[in-house]
Amino acid sequence: MLVVREEDDVDVADLPRLPRGTRRLGEHSRSHRALARRIESRVDDEAHAPALDDKGRPTDPCHCVVVPDSAHLFEASVPLSVYGVDRTASGAPPLRVAVTTTADQQQIRTTAGLVVSGFSPLAVVDTAGVVIVPTWPDPAAVPPVELVEALHRAVEEGATVMGLCMGAYALGHAGLLDGRRATTHWHWMADFSRRFPGTRADETSLFVDEGSVITSAGTAAALDACLHHVRREWGAASANAIARRMVVAPRRAGTQRQFVDPEPVRADVAPIAAVQERALAALAEGVVVDDLARWYGTSRRTFDRDFRAAVGESPLQWLLHQRVLRAQQLLESSDLSVEEVAHRTGFSSAVALRPHVRRVLGVSPQRYRESFAQTVPPTERSTAQHSTAQHSTGRATPSSPTPRTARLTP
């Protein structure tokens, strides 16, 4: 059993077998001494000391999930699914989950009306190496003082705290995101930035790892964050084993911008807004910033200054972003080839379009279309029909869909 006293002069090299994922503590600037004190304060005898593997990690680590009242059931279930299912037979590490709520409640009700009970007391947070807030009911809701204090103790004593999706709000209200980079669901990003000005809001990443604090974008991005955490602490093989059992990709391509509604940003200043509207109508004509300045009726320098003051970015950045947003809409809703999409959004070719789409959305135009297209491009449609006809008749003949009726039997 490891015992470190306050008055002891202990070198970091003397603490090689600390639990709670300390394999990477040095990389994330967490305190070995503080974590040792956390262990000492929770473990008072040899029988209850955590068993460690040859790398100093607990063989049965505890991940505490804090589920608030009015929780979204899917979001609350993500860390339970990643950390709370025994997949050791498939090569996953042995993990353990304790579930608590924001106060000493006997039960909570989810947004679906499901009543959940059987929670551990909030004090279980103090025994965990990882504390996860997977969702939060209301951006304006401030966490109870008891939870805020427990989260601060966890970070100060070397644990990792995760705020998934709206759970990042709980961490923000607790002051744990001040001076840190963080993300949340794209729909709430503007509100998140306003509420927590001391946080460097990241509107593009699916998750943000700041060492002792991890936040994720909305809903399914919580899976990406949890699998990343497993990969960070236990290696790629462990994360891949869990991902295979959950039938999800161990790593997803792109950023959360690919999931944002493609809505152009318009200025509140009427003259600038009028120029923006005219530019949006002329995107396919290859409009450039000099055209916008001419419509505004001033020099290019004056227009650049006024535009940036009204919109928050340069006219060139705004114009390129609008071209990508228009391309995004066309990739979703039309059968146009990528080359045709490029021409209709003011790019000279698909080659010119691709790097801008990848920069903004994090994926290629074709990958974006495969994920979000509302129609099937003609070549893909004809291939699918050809395959269906061959499968049903043995030869490539036209076929018309046959309606199917589901019948319930007693």
Number of C-alpha atoms within 10 A of each C-alpha: 15 13 14 19 11 10 6 8 9 13 9 11 8 9 16 14 20 22 25 27 22 25 17 12 19 12 9 14 11 20 18 22 20 17 24 20 18 21 25 17 13 12 17 12 10 10 9 10 15 19 15 17 12 9 13 17 21 22 17 17 23 22 27 28 27 27 28 24 20 18 22 21 17 14 24 24 16 21 24 19 15 21 25 19 15 15 17 13 9 13 13 22 22 18 18 17 21 20 20 24 22 19 18 13 16 13 15 20 16 19 13 11 12 12 12 13 13 11 18 17 16 19 14 19 26 20 21 23 25 25 28 28 28 31 30 28 18 13 17 12 11 15 19 12 12 13 19 19 12 18 26 16 15 23 22 16 22 28 32 24 26 28 29 36 28 27 30 31 31 29 27 22 18 20 16 20 25 16 12 15 17 28 33 32 23 22 14 17 16 12 12 22 18 11 15 17 13 15 20 15 21 19 22 21 20 27 28 22 19 15 18 20 24 26 33 31 33 25 20 16 24 27 28 22 25 24 24 21 19 22 16 16 18 16 14 14 15 21 24 21 19 26 19 12 12 13 9 13 14 19 14 11 12 20 21 24 18 20 16 15 12 16 10 16 13 16 18 10 13 11 14 22 17 15 20 24 12 14 21 16 11 15 20 17 13 15 18 16 18 15 14 24 20 13 17 19 12 13 11 16 10 12 22 19 13 19 25 16 13 16 17 12 14 17 22 14 11 20 22 20 19 21 25 27 22 23 25 23 18 22 26 19 16 15 19 15 15 20 16 16 26 24 19 21 26 23 25 14 16 16 12 14 24 19 15 19 22 18 15 19 23 20 20 19 22 13 15 20 23 14 12 15 19 14 14 16 16 12 10 11 12 12 11 13 17 16 15 19 17 15 11 11 11 10 12 14 13 11 13 8 7 6 5 6 6 5 6 5 4 3
